[in-house]
Amino acid sequence: MISAGVTATETTGAATTLTELGDPRTSDDYVLCAYDGSGVRFSVLAAAGGSCGNAPCWSAVATRGYVYKDALLTPLGLQKLLLKSGGDGKALALAAGKGANLPAFGQPLPLPLRVQLQAKNGSCWDATYSAAGLKRNDAAQFSATSD
């Protein structure tokens, strides 16, 4: 069985401070949602704190942000979530997930696709994916860089 996967990168984000990212190591959950013209395609939670195998799920990335890593892909198939603060055009968000635990979202995905990353602290980031940044969009994988 081929496991579906998704990789979405926002590389030209609006200015984002470390404070806006909150602290997912202790208190700020993140939810990754994707929307098309018909509504929500999928939603995946990256809970604050917790352990992924023998290590914490969340860790700091120097003084710029946080990374979530779960090689076991539990509970919802999220493998990596990278959040970096930075000035306008320098902030970064990357999400990757795969496997049987990833919620079914019916690939290939229709474009344009709107993806939001919502933090428990109220911060929200939004990106649109169209054909211009598309790397792969078939029954096995969606991979794209935002517009």
WOFEN-V294692 format. One record per pair of residues at least 12 apart in sequence whose C-alpha atoms are under 10 Angstrom apart, sorted by the first residue. I is the first residue (numbers start at 1). GAP is how many residues later the second one is. Records with the same first field share a line. If there is no record, write none. Layout:
BEGIN
I = GAP  GAP
END
This chain:
BEGIN
1 = 98  99  139
2 = 97  98  137  138  139
3 = 95  96  97  98  99  101  136  137  138
4 = 73  93  94  95  96  97  98  99  100  101  102  103  104  134  135  136  137  138
5 = 72  73  74  91  92  93  94  95  97  98  99  100  102  132  133  134  135  136  137  138
6 = 71  72  73  89  90  91  92  93  96  99  101  130  131  134  135  136  137  138
7 = 72  73  74  87  88  89  90  91  128  129  134  135  136  137  138
8 = 73  85  86  87  88  89  107  119  120  121  125  126  134  135  136  137  138
9 = 72  73  83  84  85  86  87  106  118  120  124  134  135  136  137  138
10 = 73  79  80  81  82  83  84  85  105  115  116  117  118  119  134  135  136  137
11 = 73  78  79  80  81  82  83  116  134  135  136
12 = 74  75  76  77  78  79  80  81  115  133  134  135
13 = 71  72  73  74  75  76  77  78  79  80  112  113  114  133
14 = 71  72  73  74  75  76  77  78  111  112
15 = 70  71  72  73  74  75  76  77
16 = 48  49  67  68  69  70  71  72  73  74  75  76  107  109
17 = 47  48  67  68  69  70  74
18 = 45  46  47  48  65  66  67  68
19 = 46  66  102  104
20 = 45  65  99  101  102  103  104
21 = 43  44  45  62  63  64  97  98  99  100  101  102  103
22 = 43  44  97  98  99  100  101
23 = 25  26  35  36  37  42  43  96  97  98
24 = 22  23  24  25  26  33  34  35  36  41  42  43  44  95  96  97
25 = 22  23  24  25  31  32  33  34  35  41  42  43
26 = 21  22  23  24  32
27 = 20  21  22  92  93  94
28 = 18  19  20  21  90  91  92  93  94
29 = 16  17  18  19  20  89  90  91  92
30 = 14  15  16  17  18  51  87  88  89  90  91  92  93  94
31 = 12  13  14  15  16  85  86  87  88  89  93
32 = 12  13  14  46  49  63  83  84  85  86  87  92  93  94
33 = 12  81  82  83  84  85  93
34 = 71  75  79  80  81  82  83  92  93  94
35 = 74  75  76  77  78  79  80  81  93
36 = 73  74  75  76  77  78  79  92
37 = 73  74  75  76  77
38 = 72
39 = 75
40 = 65  74  75
41 = 62  63  64  65  66  68  69  72  73  74
42 = 60  61  62  63  64  73
43 = 33  59  60  61  62  72  73  74
44 = 31  32  33  34  53  58  59  73
45 = 30  31  32  33  72  73
46 = 12  22  23  24  28  29  30  31  32  33  34  35  73
47 = 21  28  73
48 = 20  71  72
49 = 19
51 = 18  19
52 = 16  17  18  19  20  21  22  23
53 = 16  17  18  19  20  21
55 = 14  15
56 = 12  13  14
57 = 12  13  14  22  23  24
58 = 12  22  23  24
59 = 23
60 = 22  23  24
61 = 21  22  23  24
62 = 22
63 = 21  22
64 = 19  20  21  22  27  28
65 = 17  18  19  20  21  26  27  28
66 = 15  16  17  18  19  27
67 = 13  14  15  16  17  26  27  28
68 = 12  13  14  15  27
69 = 12  13  27
70 = 27
71 = 26
72 = 27  29
73 = 24  25  26  27  28  29
74 = 25  26  27  28
75 = 26  27
76 = 21  22  23  24  25  26  27
77 = 19  20  21  22  23  24  25  26
78 = 17  18  19  20  21  23  24  25
79 = 16  17  18  19  20  23
80 = 14  15  16  17  18
81 = 12  13  14  15  16
82 = 12  13  14
83 = 12
93 = 24  32  34
94 = 23  51
95 = 22
96 = 46  47
97 = 44
98 = 42  43
106 = 32  33  34
107 = 30  31  32  33  34  35
108 = 28  29  30  31  32  33  34
109 = 28  29  30  32  33
110 = 19  20  21  27
111 = 17  18  19  20  23  26
112 = 16  17  18  19  35
113 = 14  15  16  17  18  33
114 = 12  13  14  15  16  32
115 = 12  13  14  31
116 = 12
126 = 20
127 = 18  19  20
128 = 16  17  18  19
129 = 14  15  16  17  18
130 = 14  15  16  17
131 = 13  14  15  16
132 = 12  13  14  15
133 = 12  13  14
134 = 12  13
END
